[in-house]
Amino acid sequence: MEPQQTVCTLSRDGEGELGVVTGKENSITVGKDKDDIIVACKAPGYEDKTIRLVSSASTAGVAGGAFIDLGITDMITGAMWQYQNEIRVALNKPGQAPANTDFAKPL
């Protein structure tokens, strides 16, 4: 995350806040779910940035579940869903051209 003093709050619809990551403690583990995760980042002297981690169906979960129960259990438990393993966030100073380093969809 850039700058080092960036603080990002992760939340998911229906669950509220999942956790906070910073430039120093920049790793978090979240459970699988069908709902997207919203990542809202800010740092003093920089423009705030909000990005969306899109939840997508895991092909392994769909194929594996199809033989047992047509994937219904995986859909209910959230096991068939996945998020990107890693994102990079770079905040911009006001008036600065946006950095193209994010691996997630900007909101």
DOSE-279129 format. One record per residue: residue number from 1; residue in three letters; chain; y, x, z of N, C-alpha, C, O, CB in turn. Coordinates in steps of 0.05 Angstrom, whole numbers, padded with zeros to 5 digits, m for minus. Glycine has a CB too. Example, Ala and Ser with C-alpha at 12.3 -4.5 7.8 and 13.67 -1.06 7.14 Angstrom:
% DOSE-279129
> 1; ALA; A; m00114; 00264; 00156; m00090; 00246; 00156; m00066; 00264; 00156; m00066; 00285; 00169; m00089; 00226; 00181
> 2; SER; A; m00045; 00257; 00142; m00021; 00273; 00143; 00001; 00258; 00157; 00023; 00268; 00161; m00012; 00282; 00114
//
This chain:
% DOSE-279129
> 1; MET; A; m00023; 00017; 00000; 00000; 00000; 00000; 00025; 00018; 00000; 00026; 00038; 00013; 00000; m00019; 00024
> 2; GLU; A; 00044; 00009; m00015; 00069; 00024; m00016; 00092; 00004; m00011; 00092; m00017; m00023; 00073; 00038; m00044
> 3; PRO; A; 00111; 00010; 00006; 00113; 00034; 00022; 00095; 00034; 00046; 00081; 00014; 00051; 00142; 00038; 00032
> 4; GLN; A; 00094; 00055; 00061; 00076; 00058; 00084; 00081; 00036; 00105; 00062; 00028; 00119; 00080; 00085; 00097
> 5; GLN; A; 00105; 00027; 00108; 00112; 00007; 00129; 00106; m00022; 00120; 00114; m00041; 00134; 00141; 00009; 00137
> 6; THR; A; 00092; m00026; 00098; 00085; m00053; 00089; 00066; m00066; 00108; 00048; m00054; 00119; 00072; m00051; 00061
> 7; VAL; A; 00071; m00092; 00113; 00054; m00109; 00129; 00046; m00133; 00112; 00064; m00147; 00101; 00068; m00118; 00156
> 8; CYS; A; 00020; m00138; 00109; 00011; m00161; 00093; m00006; m00180; 00111; m00023; m00171; 00126; m00007; m00151; 00069
> 9; THR; A; 00000; m00205; 00108; m00014; m00226; 00123; m00032; m00240; 00103; m00023; m00249; 00082; 00005; m00246; 00137
> 10; LEU; A; m00058; m00243; 00110; m00077; m00257; 00092; m00083; m00284; 00104; m00087; m00287; 00128; m00103; m00241; 00089
> 11; SER; A; m00083; m00305; 00087; m00089; m00332; 00096; m00105; m00346; 00074; m00105; m00338; 00051; m00063; m00347; 00102
> 12; ARG; A; m00119; m00367; 00082; m00135; m00383; 00064; m00131; m00412; 00071; m00129; m00419; 00094; m00166; m00375; 00066
> 13; ASP; A; m00129; m00429; 00050; m00125; m00458; 00055; m00145; m00469; 00074; m00169; m00463; 00072; m00126; m00473; 00029
> 14; GLY; A; m00136; m00484; 00093; m00154; m00497; 00112; m00163; m00479; 00136; m00174; m00489; 00155; m00178; m00506; 00098
> 15; GLU; A; m00158; m00453; 00134; m00166; m00435; 00155; m00142; m00421; 00168; m00145; m00409; 00190; m00185; m00414; 00144
> 16; GLY; A; m00119; m00422; 00156; m00096; m00408; 00167; m00098; m00378; 00164; m00110; m00369; 00144; m00093; m00415; 00196
> 17; GLU; A; m00087; m00363; 00182; m00086; m00334; 00180; m00113; m00321; 00184; m00127; m00327; 00204; m00066; m00323; 00200
> 18; LEU; A; m00121; m00304; 00166; m00146; m00289; 00168; m00143; m00262; 00181; m00161; m00251; 00193; m00158; m00286; 00140
> 19; GLY; A; m00119; m00251; 00179; m00114; m00225; 00190; m00089; m00212; 00178; m00076; m00223; 00160; m00138; m00207; 00187
> 20; VAL; A; m00084; m00188; 00188; m00060; m00173; 00179; m00069; m00144; 00172; m00086; m00133; 00186; m00038; m00172; 00201
> 21; VAL; A; m00058; m00134; 00151; m00063; m00106; 00144; m00036; m00092; 00141; m00016; m00104; 00135; m00080; m00103; 00117
> 22; THR; A; m00036; m00066; 00146; m00012; m00050; 00145; m00016; m00025; 00127; m00039; m00020; 00118; m00002; m00042; 00173
> 23; GLY; A; 00005; m00010; 00123; 00002; 00015; 00108; m00016; 00035; 00122; m00027; 00053; 00109; 00029; 00028; 00104
> 24; LYS; A; m00020; 00032; 00148; m00038; 00050; 00163; m00065; 00039; 00167; m00085; 00053; 00165; m00025; 00057; 00190
> 25; GLU; A; m00067; 00013; 00173; m00093; m00001; 00178; m00096; m00020; 00154; m00091; m00044; 00157; m00094; m00016; 00206
> 26; ASN; A; m00104; m00010; 00131; m00103; m00025; 00107; m00130; m00035; 00097; m00135; m00037; 00073; m00091; m00009; 00086
> 27; SER; A; m00148; m00042; 00115; m00174; m00053; 00108; m00180; m00077; 00125; m00174; m00077; 00149; m00196; m00031; 00111
> 28; ILE; A; m00192; m00097; 00113; m00199; m00121; 00127; m00224; m00133; 00114; m00227; m00131; 00090; m00176; m00142; 00128
> 29; THR; A; m00242; m00144; 00130; m00266; m00157; 00119; m00262; m00187; 00123; m00256; m00197; 00145; m00292; m00147; 00134
> 30; VAL; A; m00266; m00202; 00101; m00264; m00231; 00102; m00290; m00243; 00092; m00304; m00231; 00075; m00240; m00241; 00085
> 31; GLY; A; m00297; m00266; 00101; m00321; m00280; 00092; m00317; m00292; 00065; m00294; m00297; 00056; m00328; m00302; 00112
> 32; LYS; A; m00339; m00297; 00051; m00338; m00310; 00025; m00331; m00339; 00028; m00338; m00352; 00048; m00365; m00307; 00011
> 33; ASP; A; m00317; m00350; 00008; m00308; m00378; 00009; m00300; m00386; m00019; m00292; m00369; m00035; m00286; m00382; 00030
> 34; LYS; A; m00300; m00412; m00025; m00291; m00421; m00051; m00261; m00421; m00054; m00251; m00422; m00076; m00301; m00450; m00055
> 35; ASP; A; m00246; m00420; m00031; m00217; m00420; m00032; m00205; m00392; m00036; m00216; m00372; m00026; m00206; m00433; m00006
> 36; ASP; A; m00183; m00391; m00051; m00169; m00366; m00055; m00156; m00356; m00030; m00152; m00372; m00011; m00148; m00369; m00077
> 37; ILE; A; m00151; m00330; m00029; m00137; m00318; m00006; m00108; m00311; m00015; m00104; m00300; m00037; m00152; m00293; 00004
> 38; ILE; A; m00089; m00319; 00001; m00061; m00312; m00005; m00053; m00288; 00012; m00058; m00287; 00036; m00042; m00337; 00002
> 39; VAL; A; m00042; m00268; m00001; m00034; m00243; 00012; m00003; m00241; 00010; 00008; m00238; m00012; m00047; m00218; m00001
> 40; ALA; A; 00010; m00244; 00033; 00040; m00243; 00034; 00048; m00217; 00047; 00042; m00212; 00070; 00051; m00268; 00050
> 41; CYS; A; 00063; m00200; 00031; 00070; m00174; 00040; 00100; m00170; 00043; 00116; m00182; 00027; 00059; m00152; 00021
> 42; LYS; A; 00108; m00155; 00063; 00137; m00149; 00066; 00140; m00122; 00080; 00123; m00112; 00094; 00151; m00171; 00082
> 43; ALA; A; 00164; m00111; 00075; 00172; m00085; 00088; 00203; m00085; 00088; 00216; m00095; 00070; 00160; m00060; 00073
> 44; PRO; A; 00214; m00073; 00109; 00243; m00071; 00111; 00255; m00056; 00087; 00246; m00035; 00080; 00252; m00057; 00137
> 45; GLY; A; 00276; m00069; 00074; 00289; m00056; 00052; 00275; m00060; 00025; 00284; m00048; 00005; 00292; m00027; 00057
> 46; TYR; A; 00254; m00076; 00025; 00239; m00082; 00000; 00237; m00112; m00004; 00239; m00127; 00014; 00211; m00069; 00001
> 47; GLU; A; 00233; m00120; m00030; 00228; m00148; m00036; 00201; m00156; m00026; 00181; m00141; m00029; 00232; m00153; m00066
> 48; ASP; A; 00199; m00180; m00015; 00173; m00191; m00007; 00156; m00196; m00032; 00167; m00200; m00054; 00176; m00217; 00009
> 49; LYS; A; 00130; m00195; m00029; 00112; m00200; m00051; 00088; m00217; m00041; 00077; m00211; m00020; 00101; m00174; m00065
> 50; THR; A; 00081; m00237; m00057; 00058; m00254; m00050; 00039; m00253; m00074; 00047; m00258; m00096; 00067; m00283; m00042
> 51; ILE; A; 00014; m00248; m00068; m00007; m00248; m00089; m00030; m00265; m00081; m00034; m00271; m00057; m00016; m00219; m00096
> 52; ARG; A; m00046; m00273; m00100; m00069; m00290; m00095; m00095; m00275; m00103; m00097; m00265; m00125; m00067; m00317; m00111
> 53; LEU; A; m00114; m00274; m00084; m00141; m00264; m00090; m00157; m00288; m00098; m00164; m00305; m00081; m00153; m00249; m00065
> 54; VAL; A; m00165; m00289; m00123; m00179; m00312; m00133; m00209; m00310; m00127; m00222; m00290; m00131; m00176; m00314; m00164
> 55; SER; A; m00219; m00332; m00116; m00248; m00334; m00110; m00262; m00342; m00135; m00254; m00361; m00149; m00253; m00355; m00087
> 56; SER; A; m00284; m00328; m00142; m00299; m00334; m00166; m00329; m00335; m00159; m00338; m00323; m00140; m00294; m00314; m00188
> 57; ALA; A; m00343; m00350; m00175; m00372; m00353; m00170; m00386; m00327; m00177; m00381; m00315; m00198; m00384; m00376; m00187
> 58; SER; A; m00403; m00318; m00159; m00419; m00294; m00164; m00443; m00302; m00181; m00457; m00321; m00175; m00429; m00282; m00137
> 59; THR; A; m00447; m00287; m00203; m00469; m00294; m00221; m00496; m00290; m00207; m00515; m00304; m00212; m00468; m00277; m00246
> 60; ALA; A; m00497; m00271; m00188; m00522; m00267; m00173; m00528; m00291; m00156; m00551; m00299; m00154; m00521; m00241; m00156
> 61; GLY; A; m00507; m00302; m00143; m00511; m00325; m00126; m00519; m00349; m00142; m00536; m00365; m00133; m00486; m00331; m00111
> 62; VAL; A; m00508; m00353; m00166; m00515; m00376; m00182; m00544; m00373; m00193; m00559; m00392; m00191; m00495; m00379; m00206
> 63; ALA; A; m00550; m00350; m00204; m00577; m00346; m00215; m00598; m00346; m00194; m00619; m00359; m00197; m00578; m00319; m00231
> 64; GLY; A; m00594; m00332; m00172; m00614; m00331; m00150; m00618; m00358; m00137; m00641; m00365; m00131; m00605; m00311; m00129
> 65; GLY; A; m00597; m00373; m00133; m00599; m00399; m00120; m00612; m00420; m00138; m00623; m00439; m00128; m00572; m00409; m00111
> 66; ALA; A; m00610; m00416; m00164; m00620; m00436; m00183; m00650; m00440; m00181; m00660; m00462; m00185; m00613; m00429; m00211
> 67; PHE; A; m00664; m00419; m00174; m00693; m00421; m00172; m00702; m00435; m00147; m00724; m00447; m00146; m00706; m00394; m00174
> 68; ILE; A; m00686; m00434; m00126; m00695; m00445; m00100; m00684; m00473; m00096; m00700; m00492; m00091; m00685; m00427; m00078
> 69; ASP; A; m00658; m00476; m00098; m00646; m00503; m00092; m00623; m00509; m00110; m00605; m00524; m00101; m00638; m00504; m00063
> 70; LEU; A; m00623; m00500; m00134; m00602; m00504; m00154; m00575; m00494; m00144; m00554; m00503; m00154; m00600; m00533; m00160
> 71; GLY; A; m00574; m00476; m00125; m00549; m00464; m00116; m00534; m00481; m00096; m00512; m00474; m00088; m00532; m00458; m00138
> 72; ILE; A; m00545; m00504; m00088; m00530; m00522; m00070; m00525; m00508; m00043; m00503; m00510; m00032; m00545; m00548; m00065
> 73; THR; A; m00545; m00495; m00031; m00541; m00482; m00006; m00520; m00460; m00008; m00502; m00458; 00009; m00567; m00470; 00004
> 74; ASP; A; m00521; m00444; m00029; m00501; m00423; m00033; m00473; m00434; m00036; m00454; m00423; m00026; m00508; m00406; m00058
> 75; MET; A; m00470; m00457; m00050; m00444; m00469; m00053; m00433; m00479; m00026; m00410; m00476; m00020; m00445; m00492; m00073
> 76; ILE; A; m00450; m00491; m00010; m00442; m00501; 00016; m00435; m00479; 00036; m00414; m00481; 00049; m00463; m00519; 00028
> 77; THR; A; m00451; m00458; 00037; m00446; m00436; 00056; m00425; m00417; 00046; m00414; m00401; 00062; m00472; m00421; 00061
> 78; GLY; A; m00418; m00418; 00021; m00398; m00399; 00010; m00410; m00374; m00001; m00396; m00356; m00011; m00378; m00393; 00031
> 79; ALA; A; m00437; m00371; 00001; m00450; m00346; m00007; m00448; m00339; m00036; m00450; m00316; m00044; m00479; m00347; 00001
> 80; MET; A; m00443; m00360; m00053; m00442; m00354; m00082; m00414; m00345; m00091; m00410; m00339; m00114; m00450; m00379; m00097
> 81; TRP; A; m00395; m00345; m00073; m00367; m00338; m00080; m00361; m00309; m00074; m00373; m00297; m00056; m00347; m00356; m00066
> 82; GLN; A; m00342; m00297; m00089; m00335; m00269; m00083; m00305; m00265; m00090; m00293; m00280; m00105; m00352; m00250; m00100
> 83; TYR; A; m00294; m00244; m00077; m00267; m00235; m00082; m00268; m00207; m00093; m00288; m00193; m00091; m00249; m00237; m00056
> 84; GLN; A; m00245; m00198; m00104; m00243; m00170; m00111; m00248; m00153; m00086; m00240; m00160; m00064; m00215; m00163; m00123
> 85; ASN; A; m00261; m00130; m00090; m00266; m00112; m00068; m00241; m00097; m00059; m00239; m00089; m00035; m00288; m00092; m00075
> 86; GLU; A; m00222; m00093; m00077; m00199; m00076; m00070; m00175; m00086; m00085; m00177; m00094; m00109; m00204; m00047; m00077
> 87; ILE; A; m00152; m00086; m00072; m00127; m00091; m00086; m00107; m00070; m00078; m00110; m00058; m00057; m00115; m00120; m00079
> 88; ARG; A; m00087; m00065; m00094; m00066; m00046; m00088; m00040; m00062; m00090; m00035; m00076; m00109; m00066; m00021; m00108
> 89; VAL; A; m00023; m00058; m00070; 00003; m00072; m00069; 00025; m00051; m00068; 00025; m00034; m00050; 00004; m00092; m00046
> 90; ALA; A; 00045; m00054; m00085; 00068; m00037; m00085; 00093; m00055; m00084; 00097; m00071; m00103; 00069; m00017; m00109
> 91; LEU; A; 00109; m00053; m00063; 00133; m00069; m00061; 00156; m00055; m00076; 00156; m00030; m00078; 00141; m00074; m00032
> 92; ASN; A; 00175; m00070; m00085; 00198; m00059; m00100; 00223; m00062; m00083; 00227; m00081; m00068; 00202; m00073; m00127
> 93; LYS; A; 00241; m00043; m00087; 00268; m00045; m00075; 00283; m00066; m00091; 00278; m00069; m00115; 00283; m00017; m00073
> 94; PRO; A; 00302; m00080; m00079; 00318; m00099; m00094; 00330; m00087; m00119; 00342; m00065; m00118; 00340; m00111; m00077
> 95; GLY; A; 00327; m00100; m00142; 00338; m00090; m00168; 00320; m00070; m00182; 00326; m00063; m00205; 00364; m00078; m00163
> 96; GLN; A; 00299; m00061; m00169; 00280; m00042; m00182; 00261; m00057; m00200; 00253; m00079; m00194; 00264; m00026; m00160
> 97; ALA; A; 00254; m00044; m00223; 00234; m00056; m00241; 00207; m00059; m00226; 00200; m00040; m00212; 00231; m00039; m00267
> 98; PRO; A; 00193; m00081; m00230; 00168; m00085; m00216; 00147; m00063; m00224; 00144; m00056; m00247; 00156; m00112; m00223
> 99; ALA; A; 00134; m00053; m00203; 00112; m00034; m00208; 00087; m00050; m00217; 00082; m00072; m00207; 00105; m00018; m00181
> 100; ASN; A; 00073; m00039; m00236; 00049; m00052; m00247; 00024; m00041; m00234; 00007; m00031; m00249; 00049; m00050; m00277
> 101; THR; A; 00022; m00041; m00208; m00001; m00030; m00194; m00019; m00050; m00181; m00040; m00043; m00170; 00008; m00010; m00174
> 102; ASP; A; m00011; m00076; m00181; m00026; m00096; m00167; m00051; m00103; m00184; m00049; m00105; m00208; m00009; m00121; m00162
> 103; PHE; A; m00073; m00107; m00171; m00098; m00115; m00184; m00103; m00145; m00180; m00125; m00154; m00187; m00121; m00099; m00174
> 104; ALA; A; m00085; m00159; m00168; m00089; m00188; m00163; m00067; m00203; m00176; m00047; m00191; m00186; m00089; m00193; m00132
> 105; LYS; A; m00070; m00229; m00178; m00050; m00246; m00191; m00026; m00250; m00174; m00028; m00259; m00151; m00062; m00273; m00199
> 106; PRO; A; m00001; m00243; m00184; 00023; m00249; m00169; 00027; m00279; m00168; 00020; m00293; m00187; 00047; m00235; m00181
> 107; LEU; A; 00039; m00289; m00147; 00046; m00318; m00145; 00074; m00322; m00156; 00083; m00345; m00156; 00043; m00328; m00116
//
